[in-house]
Amino acid sequence: MKKTINKITTLILVSVIISSCSSDLPEICTFEYSDGGYFVTNEGNFGSGNGSVSFVSIDGIVQNNIFECVNSSFLGDVVQSMTIIDSSAYIVINNSSKIEVVDVETMRSLKTINTVVSPRYITQVSNTKAYVSDWQTNSIHVLDLNNLEISSTISVGNGPEKMIYSNGYVYVCNVGGFGYEKTISIIDVSNDIVINTVEVGDKPNSIVSDANENIWVLCGGYTEYDTEWNVVSQTAGSLVKITGNSIVSTFNFDVGNSPSDLVINDNGTSLFYSDGSWSKNVYKFNISDLEITTTPIISRSFYGLGYNDGYIYGSDAVDYVQNGWSYKYTESGTIVDSVQVGIIPGGYCFN
């Protein structure tokens, strides 16, 4: 359950094969947090409640199932994302309709927020509030960071997912859920009001802000299937640049590809993303480039991408049943290391 019909279909098929019964809870233990490490959110098998979070130290030492280990309870079904705000980590569990708030250095539970239906991602917008995208209700929830309660709700487009905060506004990717959508909702965070809706490409799935405060949106394109999953029609994916809340450039991909997982380097000057049909590669796009390159920097298909401190990270879900892997690369595409994490690693969280 992530970004494309193909991925969602694969997960549903896998969940039918495996048992939905969970094993006994692990014994309570101590989570060893260290600076320079990173977190991986592992979705787990759809419907099985075995989503988890892994931590990888700067030395490559992996601690899996850290929430379960510390709190002696399971996170739930489909761990979608994780965001660190101050000293707390907000773990979004999509299919369990909740957000677990934990101390980032100990992983001990602080609160469970159950007043959301289908949460996807969290973005901090001020010292006192954050936004939570809710796929099923087509809305953005305003989370009060002082009392950890939902204070209000903003209606946006269909299937809101990833967001970016920039210069007083939040830009929301309305990906359309299982259906169709092609818009970005722009919210003024001072009053929590949608001030504009911009049409971009079909199925906008990821978004970043560059060094010049331009917004870049990656759109996967829309594929329509018949009842037997044969392709009926397809539209091209695109990379869209927004300046001053208006589109200034659009770069189109080949029809049939589904570009995804747009990330940006620390300097805000280079974009990285996955592109291709069923098997994808990783490509680089400098914000001053005038066309999309056809030469990948990493010839490997990943389930999710991340970027932090000069390195590109890619997750491999393997067969969607066994534990997956996280790979670390330099910006030029040279592999640095790989570690085994949890089941269906889908996202990264850096502190």
Sequence and secondary structure as in RCSB ss.txt:
>XXXX:A:sequence
MKKTINKITTLILVSVIISSCSSDLPEICTFEYSDGGYFVTNEGNFGSGNGSVSFVSIDGIVQNNIFECVNSSFL
GDVVQSMTIIDSSAYIVINNSSKIEVVDVETMRSLKTINTVVSPRYITQVSNTKAYVSDWQTNSIHVLDLNNLEI
SSTISVGNGPEKMIYSNGYVYVCNVGGFGYEKTISIIDVSNDIVINTVEVGDKPNSIVSDANENIWVLCGGYTEY
DTEWNVVSQTAGSLVKITGNSIVSTFNFDVGNSPSDLVINDNGTSLFYSDGSWSKNVYKFNISDLEITTTPIISR
SFYGLGYNDGYIYGSDAVDYVQNGWSYKYTESGTIVDSVQVGIIPGGYCFN
>XXXX:A:secstr
  SSHHHHHHHHHHHHHS                TT EEEEE  STTS  BEEEEE TT  EE SHHHHHHSS  
BS EEEEEEETTEEEEEETTTTEEEEEETTT  EEEEE   SSEEEEEE SSSEEEEEETTTTEEEEEETTTTEE
EEEEE SSSEEEEEEETTEEEEEE  TTS   EEEEEETTTTEEEEEEE SSSEEEEEE TTS EEEEE   EEE
 TTS EEEE   EEEEEETTEEEEEEE  TT   EEEEE TTS EEEEEEESSSEEEEEEETT SS  SS SB  
  SEEEEETTEEEEEE TTSSSEEEEEEEETTS EEEEEEEEESEEEEEE 
